[in-house]
Amino acid sequence: MKRLLCILLVLMLLPIAFRATAADETETTVRVRLSTGDADSVSLKLSGKYSMGSKTVSGGTVTAEIKDGKITVSHSSAGTLQSTTSSLRLSRVGTDAATKVTYDNPKHGTRVYYGDFVFYNDAGTLRLINDVDMKNYLYGVVSGEMSDSSKPDLLKTEAICAKGFALSEIESRKSKYFDVYDTTTSQLYYGYVAGDKNTIAAVDAVWQQTLRYNGKVVKTYYSTANGGQAITPRIRWGGTANDGAYWFGYDPFDLAGSAKNVVLTVDGANPKNMDSALYAFLLDRTGAEEILSVNLLIGVYDPDHPAGTSRYPNALAPQKRYDWTLTVRDDAGKKKQVSFSCTPAEVKAAAAAGATGSVCFAVHTAEKEWKLVWGVSSGHRAGLSHRGAGQMVKKGYSYVDVLKFYYRGATLCDADGSAIESTATFDFTYEDGATPFPTAVPTPTPSATPTPSATPIPSATPIPSATPTPSATPTPTAAPTASASPSATPSPTPGESGFDVIVVSNTLNLREGPSTSYATIKKLKLGAILRFMEADASGKWEKVRDESGTVGWVSDNYVAYYEREPRPHREGVCNADDSNLRSGPSTNFAKYYPLNKGDKVWVYYETGSGYGGDWYYIMDRATGQGAFIWKNYITLGADVPDYLRGDANGSGTLTPADAALILRYLTKLSPLADLNLLAADYTCDGTVDAADAAAILRHVVGLK
């Protein structure tokens, strides 16, 4: 009897213990290692009161420097505050919204931060740690990772993912002096951006919610785009932690977010309805006169293990082989069944030559229907896709639905531990017949959790937010489809649209493995264009392939990445005189000419990660010139309006007259109005040139 009473008591206490744990997480502080460029001194501009040891200062500038292994911190008017060989803490006095620090971050520009600051001696290198409460940390991450113009449910999704990742890093790094970096090595952290009102409201609404699996917080990995197939952390890095929270499968939402993703439909019941080039390929491979039906299509990741392994499913992309079974009619009029195998490269060469994506796979989407996909990914592909989440929200799904889609085994919990359920269903899988785009079932959004008064929302001068996600970009209704004629990937180097990484240092070692201990294969020069293949587990090294086909590893610090979207995201205006346009995303690249305050641009994409981060690729709206510019020189405006790609004369259709007008514009014989100039960029590389005229003519006469 006593044993039974003990069991009942334990069961009664379990919910209380669980809820206490969930509530404690909202009080957590995050130790963020801010970028310093490995400088031996850093300065912080103070607003309000801060203390160090027994001294309190108000306003002014605090400077920390390291010399002979010793850190000394001084104030602009109070002199030396403290000196030590280990670490010193600058503590915020009170919770007044005006008490904040302004810091010129070498990665992110001038930023505002709340919380305390620790100056740390890391074996002779000065480190700056921002010790900030979870809520303010989430403000900074969502501002860094998303555009403030994104829909509220997308911002809420990002807030919850950012929190789960941070909590997991805090738990795993207890013995370290910091928890996360302020870069994509962890999550982009921009400090407090007062102008991001939508971001602040979204974080306020959901910051106490957490994704859990088996009672523990899920380390919520996410990436920019998965290329049409979401994978699990176990597939990406190995290990089994949180594996049941994740999902591996077909992601049509991610595919819908970019015209760079090429999808061919295999209509097994009516083969003649499929793409003519694909039909011709099947005729050629079977030697038949007519394809009557496609009975089976299977994609295989590892031909040596066609059934897949426990870590690598056979449907994993990129696949190495396609196995077909078809019913055909031969030249004698006889009906027969034929089976053959081919590689994705063979299909691509015959029917999808313009595809640039490396995530290639075949997926069964409905009865006698398959998709052949060449998807463009960005990042590690594990967990949530920003591009896919943006499309889901556009289609009416709530943030609760989005989290359910990408973290199938996890449960979204409120601050008291209660579950927040989604009623949306997602029927498509690799094995089952499916509807590619299920209809969203409206999910009641939980009411916002009251914001504790101890965490005020200060006001400040708005800081331009990050480049918007694809969800913020309207889809031009009259543009050619991706399967017919994929548009070129924006790139500073003509002809290299298939690559997505650019070297931003004067020289860079291409190494045999992901660390400086590996041998150098060759030296890469400034501006070399590389194809990103994968990142190592640390996120600090990238596996790439250069133009000659050589594969190796480069440091993330010296390359920049591209958002591979097919059209401009936003309007923009230059906010400073003599703002140099450059041929690449760093000051190492050659100058073109300067923009001045008030000059208008179209913003195509933002370079990400590495030394070259925080640059925009833009088109100068006065000249049609495409170039790079430091993003702090541009204030973002409204979304780019709808336009008909190539319609340079505004007639509403594509004709040879559009190509002729572009050539007249280039020879200064005819002007182009602002929106027509944007439309004239048919190749969507950010520059109006003769290649746009040639591409329009090829399209008009039916050439790919």
C-alpha positions as CSV (number, residue, x, y, z in Angstrom):
1,M,0.0,0.0,0.0
2,K,2.8,2.4,0.9
3,R,4.5,1.6,-2.5
4,L,1.3,2.4,-4.3
5,L,1.0,5.7,-2.5
6,C,4.6,6.6,-3.3
7,I,3.9,5.9,-7.0
8,L,0.8,8.1,-7.0
9,L,2.7,10.9,-5.3
10,V,5.4,10.8,-7.9
11,L,2.9,10.8,-10.7
12,M,1.2,13.8,-9.1
13,L,4.4,15.7,-8.8
14,L,5.7,15.0,-12.4
15,P,3.6,17.8,-14.1
16,I,4.7,20.3,-11.5
17,A,8.4,19.4,-12.0
18,F,8.0,19.6,-15.7
19,R,6.3,22.9,-15.7
20,A,8.9,24.4,-13.4
21,T,11.7,23.3,-15.8
22,A,9.8,25.0,-18.7
23,A,9.3,28.2,-16.8
24,D,13.0,28.3,-15.7
25,E,14.0,28.4,-19.4
26,T,12.4,31.8,-19.8
27,E,14.7,33.2,-17.1
28,T,17.8,31.8,-18.9
29,T,20.6,34.2,-20.0
30,V,22.6,33.6,-23.1
31,R,26.3,34.2,-23.3
32,V,26.9,35.4,-26.9
33,R,30.5,35.8,-28.2
34,L,30.3,39.0,-30.3
35,S,32.6,39.3,-33.3
36,T,35.7,41.4,-32.7
37,G,37.8,40.6,-35.7
38,D,40.4,39.3,-33.1
39,A,41.3,42.9,-32.3
40,D,43.4,43.4,-29.2
41,S,41.1,46.2,-28.0
42,V,37.3,46.9,-28.2
43,S,35.3,50.0,-27.3
44,L,31.7,50.2,-26.1
45,K,29.6,53.4,-26.1
46,L,27.4,53.5,-23.0
47,S,24.0,55.0,-22.6
48,G,22.9,54.9,-18.9
49,K,24.7,53.4,-15.9
50,Y,27.1,50.4,-15.8
51,S,29.3,49.1,-13.1
52,M,32.6,47.2,-12.8
53,G,33.7,46.1,-9.4
54,S,33.1,48.9,-7.0
55,K,33.0,51.6,-9.7
56,T,29.8,52.9,-11.5
57,V,30.0,55.0,-14.6
58,S,27.3,56.7,-16.7
59,G,27.6,57.3,-20.4
60,G,30.9,57.7,-22.1
61,T,33.0,55.0,-23.7
62,V,34.5,51.9,-22.1
63,T,37.6,50.5,-23.8
64,A,39.1,47.1,-23.0
65,E,42.6,46.1,-24.3
66,I,44.8,43.2,-23.8
67,K,48.6,43.5,-23.5
68,D,51.2,41.1,-22.1
69,G,48.4,38.6,-21.3
70,K,46.5,41.1,-19.1
71,I,43.1,42.8,-19.7
72,T,42.7,46.4,-18.7
73,V,39.3,48.2,-18.9
74,S,39.1,52.0,-18.8
75,H,36.4,54.6,-19.1
76,S,36.6,57.8,-21.1
77,S,36.2,60.0,-18.1
78,A,36.6,57.8,-15.0
79,G,40.0,56.3,-16.1
80,T,41.0,52.7,-15.3
81,L,38.1,50.6,-14.0
82,Q,39.9,47.2,-13.4
83,S,42.7,45.0,-14.7
84,T,43.2,41.3,-14.6
85,T,44.6,38.3,-16.4
86,S,41.3,36.4,-16.7
87,S,38.0,38.2,-17.3
88,L,36.1,41.3,-16.3
89,R,32.3,42.0,-16.2
90,L,30.7,45.3,-17.1
91,S,27.2,45.1,-15.5
92,R,24.1,46.9,-16.5
93,V,22.6,49.0,-13.6
94,G,18.8,48.7,-13.5
95,T,16.4,47.8,-16.3
96,D,15.8,51.3,-17.8
97,A,15.2,51.0,-21.5
98,A,17.7,53.8,-22.2
99,T,20.5,51.7,-20.5
100,K,22.2,50.1,-23.5
101,V,25.5,49.7,-25.3
102,T,26.4,50.6,-28.9
103,Y,29.2,48.6,-30.5
104,D,30.7,48.8,-33.9
105,N,30.6,45.1,-34.7
106,P,33.0,44.2,-37.5
107,K,30.6,41.5,-38.8
108,H,27.3,43.3,-38.5
109,G,28.0,47.0,-38.4
110,T,27.0,49.4,-35.6
111,R,24.6,47.5,-33.2
112,V,22.7,48.2,-30.0
113,Y,22.9,45.6,-27.2
114,Y,21.3,45.0,-23.8
115,G,22.6,42.9,-20.9
116,D,26.0,42.6,-19.3
117,F,29.4,42.4,-21.0
118,V,32.3,40.2,-20.2
119,F,35.8,40.9,-21.4
120,Y,37.6,37.5,-21.6
121,N,41.3,36.6,-22.0
122,D,41.2,33.6,-24.4
123,A,44.9,32.5,-24.4
124,G,46.0,36.0,-25.2
125,T,43.1,36.9,-27.5
126,L,40.5,39.4,-26.3
127,R,36.9,38.1,-26.5
128,L,33.7,40.1,-25.9
129,I,30.7,38.3,-24.4
130,N,27.2,39.7,-24.3
131,D,25.4,38.1,-21.3
132,V,21.8,38.8,-22.3
133,D,18.4,37.5,-21.2
134,M,16.6,35.0,-23.5
135,K,14.0,37.4,-24.7
136,N,16.4,40.1,-25.9
137,Y,18.6,37.4,-27.4
138,L,15.6,36.2,-29.5
139,Y,14.9,39.8,-30.7
140,G,18.5,39.9,-32.0
141,V,18.4,36.5,-33.7
142,V,15.1,36.9,-35.4
143,S,16.3,40.4,-36.6
144,G,19.5,38.7,-37.9
145,E,17.9,35.7,-39.5
146,M,14.7,37.2,-41.0
147,S,13.4,40.4,-42.5
148,D,11.0,42.4,-40.3
149,S,8.7,42.6,-43.3
150,S,8.1,38.8,-43.1
151,K,4.7,37.6,-42.1
152,P,4.1,37.3,-38.3
153,D,3.8,33.5,-38.3
154,L,7.2,33.2,-40.0
155,L,8.8,35.4,-37.4
156,K,7.2,33.4,-34.6
157,T,8.5,30.2,-36.2
158,E,12.0,31.6,-36.3
159,A,11.8,32.7,-32.6
160,I,10.9,29.3,-31.4
161,C,13.6,27.6,-33.5
162,A,16.2,30.1,-32.3
163,K,15.3,29.5,-28.7
164,G,15.5,25.7,-29.0
165,F,18.9,25.9,-30.6
166,A,20.2,28.4,-28.0
167,L,18.9,26.3,-25.0
168,S,20.6,23.2,-26.4
169,E,23.9,25.1,-26.9
170,I,23.7,26.5,-23.3
171,E,23.3,22.9,-22.0
172,S,26.1,21.4,-24.0
173,R,28.6,24.3,-23.3
174,K,28.4,24.6,-19.5
175,S,32.1,24.2,-19.2
176,K,32.8,26.9,-21.8
177,Y,33.0,30.7,-21.3
178,F,30.3,31.4,-23.9
179,D,27.3,29.6,-25.4
180,V,26.8,30.9,-29.0
181,Y,28.5,33.0,-31.6
182,D,26.8,36.0,-33.2
183,T,27.4,34.6,-36.7
184,T,26.0,31.7,-38.7
185,T,28.4,29.4,-36.9
186,S,25.5,29.5,-34.4
187,Q,22.8,32.0,-35.3
188,L,23.0,35.5,-36.6
189,Y,22.5,37.9,-33.7
190,Y,22.1,41.6,-34.4
191,G,21.4,42.8,-30.9
192,Y,18.4,45.0,-30.4
193,V,16.9,46.5,-33.6
194,A,14.3,49.0,-32.4
195,G,12.9,49.5,-35.9
196,D,12.0,45.8,-36.2
197,K,8.5,46.3,-34.7
198,N,7.0,43.2,-36.3
199,T,9.9,41.0,-35.0
200,I,9.6,42.4,-31.5
201,A,5.8,41.7,-31.5
202,A,6.3,38.1,-32.8
203,V,9.0,37.3,-30.1
204,D,6.7,38.8,-27.4
205,A,3.9,36.5,-28.4
206,V,5.8,33.2,-28.4
207,W,9.2,33.6,-26.6
208,Q,8.1,31.4,-23.7
209,Q,7.1,28.5,-26.0
210,T,9.4,25.6,-26.6
211,L,9.6,22.5,-28.8
212,R,10.1,19.3,-26.8
213,Y,10.8,15.6,-27.5
214,N,10.6,13.0,-24.7
215,G,10.3,15.9,-22.3
216,K,13.6,17.6,-23.4
217,V,14.1,20.7,-25.5
218,V,14.8,20.0,-29.1
219,K,17.9,21.4,-30.7
220,T,16.1,23.0,-33.6
221,Y,18.4,23.1,-36.6
222,Y,17.2,25.1,-39.6
223,S,18.7,26.3,-42.9
224,T,17.9,28.7,-45.7
225,A,16.7,26.0,-48.2
226,N,16.7,22.2,-48.4
227,G,16.2,21.9,-52.2
228,G,13.0,20.0,-51.8
229,Q,14.0,17.4,-49.3
230,A,14.2,17.8,-45.6
231,I,16.8,15.7,-43.8
232,T,17.5,14.8,-40.2
233,P,20.5,15.8,-38.1
234,R,21.4,12.2,-37.9
235,I,21.6,12.0,-41.7
236,R,23.6,15.2,-41.8
237,W,26.1,14.7,-38.9
238,G,25.4,11.3,-37.3
239,G,24.3,10.6,-33.8
240,T,20.8,10.0,-32.5
241,A,20.1,12.9,-30.2
242,N,16.6,14.3,-30.9
243,D,16.4,12.0,-34.0
244,G,12.7,11.2,-33.3
245,A,11.8,14.9,-33.3
246,Y,12.9,15.3,-36.9
247,W,11.5,14.2,-40.2
248,F,13.0,13.1,-43.5
249,G,10.9,13.6,-46.6
250,Y,9.6,15.5,-49.6
251,D,9.2,19.3,-49.1
252,P,7.1,20.8,-51.9
253,F,6.9,24.1,-50.0
254,D,10.6,24.6,-50.3
255,L,10.4,23.7,-54.0
256,A,7.7,26.3,-54.5
257,G,9.9,29.1,-53.1
258,S,12.3,29.4,-56.0
259,A,12.2,29.2,-59.8
260,K,15.7,27.8,-59.6
261,N,14.2,24.5,-58.5
262,V,13.5,22.4,-61.6
263,V,10.7,19.8,-61.3
264,L,9.7,17.4,-64.1
265,T,6.4,15.5,-63.7
266,V,6.4,11.9,-64.8
267,D,2.8,11.2,-65.7
268,G,2.7,7.4,-65.7
269,A,-0.9,7.0,-66.9
270,N,-0.6,9.6,-69.7
271,P,3.1,9.7,-70.7
272,K,2.5,12.0,-73.7
273,N,1.4,14.7,-71.3
274,M,4.9,14.9,-69.7
275,D,7.7,17.2,-70.8
276,S,8.5,16.5,-74.5
277,A,12.2,16.2,-73.9
278,L,11.7,13.7,-71.1
279,Y,9.3,11.7,-73.2
280,A,11.9,11.7,-76.0
281,F,14.6,10.5,-73.5
282,L,12.4,7.6,-72.4
283,L,11.8,6.6,-76.1
284,D,15.5,6.7,-76.8
285,R,16.4,4.6,-73.7
286,T,13.7,1.9,-74.4
287,G,14.1,1.9,-78.2
288,A,10.3,2.0,-78.4
289,E,7.9,3.8,-80.8
290,E,5.5,4.8,-78.0
291,I,5.5,4.9,-74.2
292,L,2.1,3.5,-73.0
293,S,2.7,3.9,-69.3
294,V,5.3,4.4,-66.6
295,N,4.7,1.7,-64.0
296,L,7.6,2.3,-61.6
297,L,10.3,4.8,-60.9
298,I,12.7,4.4,-58.0
299,G,15.5,6.7,-57.0
300,V,18.5,5.2,-55.3
301,Y,21.0,7.1,-53.1
302,D,23.6,4.3,-52.7
303,P,23.6,1.7,-55.5
304,D,25.6,-0.6,-53.2
305,H,22.8,-0.5,-50.6
306,P,19.6,0.0,-52.8
307,A,17.3,-0.8,-49.8
308,G,19.1,2.0,-47.8
309,T,20.8,1.8,-44.4
310,S,19.7,2.9,-40.9
311,R,21.3,6.3,-41.4
312,Y,21.0,6.8,-45.1
313,P,17.5,6.0,-46.7
314,N,17.5,4.8,-50.3
315,A,15.4,7.9,-51.2
316,L,18.1,10.4,-49.9
317,A,19.3,13.1,-52.3
318,P,21.4,13.5,-54.2
319,Q,20.5,10.1,-55.8
320,K,22.9,8.2,-57.9
321,R,20.5,6.1,-60.0
322,Y,16.9,5.9,-61.3
323,D,15.3,2.5,-61.9
324,W,12.4,2.6,-64.4
325,T,9.8,0.1,-65.5
326,L,7.6,1.0,-68.5
327,T,5.0,-0.5,-70.8
328,V,5.9,0.4,-74.4
329,R,4.9,-0.3,-78.0
330,D,7.8,-1.4,-80.2
331,D,8.3,-0.7,-83.9
332,A,6.4,-3.9,-84.8
333,G,3.4,-2.6,-82.9
334,K,3.9,-5.1,-80.1
335,K,3.2,-4.1,-76.5
336,K,5.9,-5.1,-73.9
337,Q,7.3,-4.2,-70.5
338,V,10.8,-2.7,-70.4
339,S,13.1,-1.9,-67.4
340,F,16.3,0.1,-67.4
341,S,18.5,2.2,-65.1
342,C,20.0,5.6,-65.7
343,T,21.7,8.4,-63.7
344,P,20.2,11.7,-62.8
345,A,22.9,13.4,-64.9
346,E,21.7,11.5,-68.0
347,V,18.1,12.7,-67.5
348,K,19.4,16.2,-66.8
349,A,21.5,16.4,-70.0
350,A,18.5,15.3,-72.0
351,A,15.5,17.0,-70.4
352,A,16.7,19.5,-67.7
353,A,20.0,20.9,-68.9
354,G,19.3,24.3,-67.3
355,A,18.9,22.9,-63.8
356,T,21.5,24.2,-61.3
357,G,20.4,22.4,-58.2
358,S,22.5,19.6,-56.7
359,V,19.6,18.1,-54.6
360,C,18.4,15.6,-57.3
361,F,15.9,12.9,-56.5
362,A,12.8,11.0,-57.8
363,V,9.7,11.0,-55.5
364,H,6.4,9.2,-55.8
365,T,3.7,11.9,-55.3
366,A,0.5,10.3,-56.4
367,E,-1.0,7.2,-58.1
368,K,1.2,6.6,-61.2
369,E,2.9,10.1,-60.8
370,W,6.4,10.9,-59.8
371,K,8.5,14.1,-59.7
372,L,12.1,14.3,-60.9
373,V,13.6,17.1,-58.8
374,W,16.8,19.2,-59.1
375,G,16.5,21.5,-56.1
376,V,18.8,24.4,-55.0
377,S,19.7,24.1,-51.4
378,S,21.5,26.6,-49.1
379,G,22.9,25.3,-45.8
380,H,22.9,21.9,-44.1
381,R,19.3,21.0,-45.1
382,A,18.5,19.5,-41.6
383,G,15.3,20.6,-40.0
384,L,13.3,23.6,-41.0
385,S,13.7,25.3,-44.3
386,H,13.3,29.1,-44.2
387,R,12.2,29.1,-47.8
388,G,9.7,26.3,-47.2
389,A,8.4,27.9,-44.0
390,G,7.8,31.1,-45.9
391,Q,5.8,29.3,-48.5
392,M,3.7,27.5,-45.9
393,V,2.8,30.8,-44.2
394,K,1.9,32.3,-47.5
395,K,-0.5,29.4,-48.1
396,G,-2.2,30.0,-44.8
397,Y,-0.5,27.7,-42.4
398,S,0.2,29.0,-38.9
399,Y,3.6,28.9,-37.1
400,V,2.3,25.9,-35.1
401,D,1.6,24.0,-38.4
402,V,5.0,24.9,-39.8
403,L,6.8,23.5,-36.7
404,K,4.7,20.4,-36.9
405,F,5.6,19.9,-40.6
406,Y,9.4,20.1,-40.0
407,Y,9.6,18.6,-36.5
408,R,7.1,15.8,-36.8
409,G,7.9,14.0,-33.5
410,A,8.2,17.1,-31.3
411,T,5.5,18.8,-29.2
412,L,5.1,22.6,-29.0
413,C,4.7,23.5,-25.3
414,D,3.6,26.7,-23.7
415,A,5.4,28.2,-20.6
416,D,3.3,26.0,-18.3
417,G,4.2,22.8,-20.2
418,S,0.8,22.5,-21.9
419,A,0.8,21.3,-25.5
420,I,-0.1,23.6,-28.3
421,E,-1.7,21.4,-31.0
422,S,-1.8,21.8,-34.8
423,T,-4.8,20.3,-36.7
424,A,-3.0,20.5,-40.1
425,T,-2.4,17.3,-42.0
426,F,0.4,16.5,-44.5
427,D,-0.4,13.4,-46.5
428,F,2.4,13.2,-49.0
429,T,5.3,10.9,-48.3
430,Y,7.8,8.9,-50.4
431,E,5.8,5.7,-50.3
432,D,2.1,6.8,-50.4
433,G,0.0,8.5,-53.0
434,A,-0.2,12.1,-52.1
435,T,-1.4,15.6,-52.8
436,P,1.7,17.8,-53.3
437,F,0.1,20.9,-51.7
438,P,-2.3,20.0,-48.8
439,T,-4.8,22.6,-47.8
440,A,-4.0,24.3,-44.5
441,V,-6.5,23.8,-41.7
442,P,-6.7,27.1,-39.7
443,T,-5.1,26.6,-36.3
444,P,-6.2,29.0,-33.5
445,T,-3.1,31.0,-32.5
446,P,-2.5,31.0,-28.8
447,S,-2.8,34.3,-27.1
448,A,0.5,36.2,-26.5
449,T,2.2,35.5,-23.2
450,P,2.3,38.8,-21.1
451,T,5.7,40.4,-21.2
452,P,7.4,40.7,-17.8
453,S,7.8,44.4,-16.9
454,A,11.4,43.7,-16.0
455,T,12.2,43.3,-19.8
456,P,11.2,46.6,-21.3
457,I,11.0,47.2,-25.1
458,P,13.1,50.3,-25.7
459,S,12.8,52.6,-28.7
460,A,15.7,53.6,-30.9
461,T,16.6,54.6,-34.4
462,P,15.5,51.9,-36.8
463,I,18.3,49.8,-38.3
464,P,17.8,48.3,-41.8
465,S,16.7,44.7,-41.4
466,A,18.1,41.7,-43.2
467,T,17.4,40.7,-46.7
468,P,13.8,39.2,-46.8
469,T,13.1,35.6,-47.2
470,P,11.7,34.3,-50.5
471,S,8.2,34.4,-48.9
472,A,8.3,38.2,-49.1
473,T,8.9,38.1,-52.8
474,P,5.8,38.1,-55.1
475,T,5.9,35.6,-57.9
476,P,5.6,37.2,-61.4
477,T,2.6,35.6,-63.0
478,A,3.8,35.8,-66.6
479,A,7.4,34.7,-66.2
480,P,8.5,31.5,-67.9
481,T,8.3,28.4,-65.7
482,A,11.4,26.9,-64.2
483,S,10.9,23.6,-66.0
484,A,10.8,25.2,-69.4
485,S,13.6,27.8,-69.0
486,P,15.1,28.3,-65.6
487,S,16.4,31.8,-65.2
488,A,20.1,32.4,-64.4
489,T,21.4,32.5,-60.9
490,P,22.6,36.0,-59.9
491,S,26.3,36.0,-60.0
492,P,29.0,38.6,-60.2
493,T,30.8,36.5,-62.8
494,P,29.0,35.8,-66.1
495,G,28.7,32.2,-67.1
496,E,29.3,30.9,-63.5
497,S,25.6,30.8,-62.5
498,G,25.8,27.2,-61.3
499,F,28.2,28.1,-58.5
500,D,27.2,29.7,-55.2
501,V,30.4,30.6,-53.3
502,I,32.9,33.4,-54.0
503,V,36.4,33.9,-52.5
504,V,36.7,37.3,-50.8
505,S,40.3,37.2,-49.6
506,N,43.3,37.9,-51.9
507,T,44.4,34.2,-51.6
508,L,42.8,31.2,-50.0
509,N,44.0,27.7,-49.4
510,L,41.9,24.9,-50.8
511,R,42.7,22.0,-48.4
512,E,42.3,18.3,-48.4
513,G,40.2,18.4,-45.2
514,P,38.3,20.8,-42.8
515,S,41.1,22.2,-40.8
516,T,44.5,24.0,-41.3
517,S,46.2,20.7,-40.4
518,Y,45.3,19.3,-43.8
519,A,47.6,19.7,-46.8
520,T,46.9,22.5,-49.3
521,I,45.7,21.3,-52.7
522,K,46.0,24.7,-54.5
523,K,45.8,28.4,-53.9
524,L,42.5,30.1,-54.8
525,K,42.5,33.8,-55.9
526,L,40.2,36.6,-55.0
527,G,36.9,36.3,-56.8
528,A,37.2,32.6,-57.6
529,I,33.7,31.1,-57.9
530,L,33.1,27.7,-56.2
531,R,30.2,25.4,-55.9
532,F,29.2,24.7,-52.3
533,M,28.8,21.0,-51.5
534,E,28.5,20.7,-47.7
535,A,29.7,22.2,-44.4
536,D,31.5,20.3,-41.7
537,A,29.9,19.8,-38.3
538,S,31.4,22.9,-36.8
539,G,30.1,25.1,-39.7
540,K,33.5,26.7,-40.0
541,W,34.7,24.8,-43.1
542,E,33.0,24.3,-46.4
543,K,33.5,21.5,-48.9
544,V,33.5,23.0,-52.4
545,R,34.3,22.3,-56.0
546,D,36.2,24.8,-58.2
547,E,35.7,25.5,-61.9
548,S,38.3,22.8,-62.8
549,G,36.4,20.2,-60.9
550,T,38.9,20.0,-58.0
551,V,37.1,19.2,-54.7
552,G,38.5,20.5,-51.3
553,W,37.8,22.4,-48.2
554,V,37.9,26.2,-47.5
555,S,37.5,28.3,-44.3
556,D,34.1,29.9,-43.9
557,N,35.8,33.1,-42.9
558,Y,37.0,33.9,-46.4
559,V,34.1,33.1,-48.7
560,A,30.6,34.6,-49.2
561,Y,27.4,32.9,-50.2
562,Y,24.5,33.8,-52.4
563,E,20.8,33.6,-51.9
564,R,20.0,31.9,-55.2
565,E,16.6,33.6,-55.9
566,P,15.6,34.5,-59.5
567,R,14.5,38.1,-59.1
568,P,15.1,41.2,-56.9
569,H,13.6,41.2,-53.4
570,R,13.2,44.8,-52.4
571,E,13.5,48.5,-53.4
572,G,16.3,50.3,-51.7
573,V,17.8,53.8,-51.4
574,C,21.4,54.8,-50.7
575,N,21.7,56.6,-47.3
576,A,25.3,58.0,-47.6
577,D,27.4,59.9,-50.2
578,D,30.4,58.3,-51.9
579,S,29.1,54.7,-51.2
580,N,31.3,52.6,-53.4
581,L,29.9,49.9,-55.7
582,R,32.3,47.0,-56.1
583,S,32.8,44.0,-58.3
584,G,32.6,41.6,-55.3
585,P,31.4,41.4,-51.7
586,S,34.4,42.8,-49.8
587,T,36.7,45.9,-49.9
588,N,39.3,43.7,-51.6
589,F,37.3,43.9,-54.8
590,A,37.7,46.7,-57.4
591,K,35.5,49.8,-57.2
592,Y,33.1,50.6,-60.0
593,Y,31.8,54.1,-59.1
594,P,30.1,55.6,-56.0
595,L,26.4,56.0,-55.2
596,N,25.3,59.1,-53.4
597,K,22.6,59.6,-50.8
598,G,19.1,59.3,-52.3
599,D,20.2,57.1,-55.3
600,K,17.7,54.3,-55.8
601,V,18.5,50.6,-56.3
602,W,16.8,47.2,-56.7
603,V,18.2,44.8,-54.1
604,Y,18.6,41.3,-55.5
605,Y,20.1,39.3,-52.6
606,E,22.4,39.4,-49.6
607,T,25.7,37.6,-49.4
608,G,25.8,35.4,-46.3
609,S,28.3,34.1,-43.8
610,G,32.1,34.4,-43.8
611,Y,34.3,37.5,-44.1
612,G,32.2,38.7,-47.1
613,G,28.8,38.8,-45.2
614,D,26.6,41.9,-45.0
615,W,26.8,42.9,-48.6
616,Y,23.9,43.4,-51.1
617,Y,24.0,42.6,-54.8
618,I,22.0,45.5,-56.4
619,M,21.1,47.1,-59.7
620,D,21.6,50.8,-59.9
621,R,18.2,52.0,-61.1
622,A,19.8,55.0,-62.9
623,T,22.2,52.9,-65.1
624,G,21.1,49.3,-65.0
625,Q,24.5,48.4,-63.6
626,G,24.7,45.4,-61.2
627,A,27.3,45.5,-58.4
628,F,27.9,44.8,-54.7
629,I,27.6,47.4,-52.0
630,W,28.0,47.2,-48.2
631,K,24.4,46.7,-46.8
632,N,24.7,49.5,-44.2
633,Y,24.7,52.0,-47.1
634,I,21.3,50.8,-48.3
635,T,18.0,51.4,-46.5
636,L,15.5,48.8,-47.6
637,G,12.0,49.9,-48.9
638,A,9.0,48.1,-50.2
639,D,8.8,44.7,-51.9
640,V,9.6,44.8,-55.6
641,P,6.3,45.3,-57.5
642,D,5.0,42.6,-59.9
643,Y,6.5,42.9,-63.4
644,L,6.6,40.8,-66.5
645,R,10.2,39.5,-66.9
646,G,11.6,40.7,-70.2
647,D,8.8,43.2,-71.0
648,A,11.1,46.1,-71.5
649,N,8.5,48.2,-73.5
650,G,5.6,47.5,-71.1
651,S,3.3,46.0,-73.7
652,G,2.3,43.1,-71.5
653,T,3.8,40.3,-73.7
654,L,7.3,39.2,-74.7
655,T,8.2,40.1,-78.3
656,P,11.3,40.8,-80.4
657,A,10.6,44.5,-79.8
658,D,11.6,44.1,-76.2
659,A,15.0,42.8,-77.2
660,A,15.4,45.6,-79.7
661,L,14.5,48.2,-77.1
662,I,17.2,46.8,-74.7
663,L,19.8,47.0,-77.4
664,R,18.8,50.6,-78.2
665,Y,19.0,51.4,-74.5
666,L,22.5,50.0,-74.3
667,T,23.6,52.1,-77.2
668,K,22.0,55.2,-75.6
669,L,19.4,55.5,-78.4
670,S,16.3,55.0,-76.2
671,P,15.6,55.5,-72.5
672,L,14.0,52.9,-70.2
673,A,11.6,53.9,-67.4
674,D,12.5,52.6,-64.0
675,L,10.1,49.6,-63.9
676,N,10.8,48.7,-67.5
677,L,14.5,48.7,-66.7
678,L,13.8,46.1,-64.0
679,A,11.8,44.1,-66.4
680,A,14.6,44.3,-69.0
681,D,16.8,42.2,-66.7
682,Y,15.4,39.0,-68.2
683,T,18.3,36.9,-66.9
684,C,17.8,38.2,-63.4
685,D,21.5,38.7,-62.7
686,G,21.1,42.3,-61.6
687,T,22.5,43.9,-64.8
688,V,20.8,44.9,-68.0
689,D,23.1,43.9,-70.9
690,A,23.0,42.2,-74.3
691,A,22.6,38.8,-72.7
692,D,19.1,39.9,-71.7
693,A,18.2,40.7,-75.3
694,A,19.6,37.4,-76.6
695,A,17.7,35.4,-73.9
696,I,14.4,37.2,-74.8
697,L,14.9,36.3,-78.5
698,R,15.7,32.7,-77.7
699,H,12.5,32.5,-75.6
700,V,10.4,34.1,-78.2
701,V,11.4,31.6,-80.9
702,G,11.1,28.6,-78.5
703,L,14.7,27.9,-77.8
704,K,15.9,27.0,-74.2
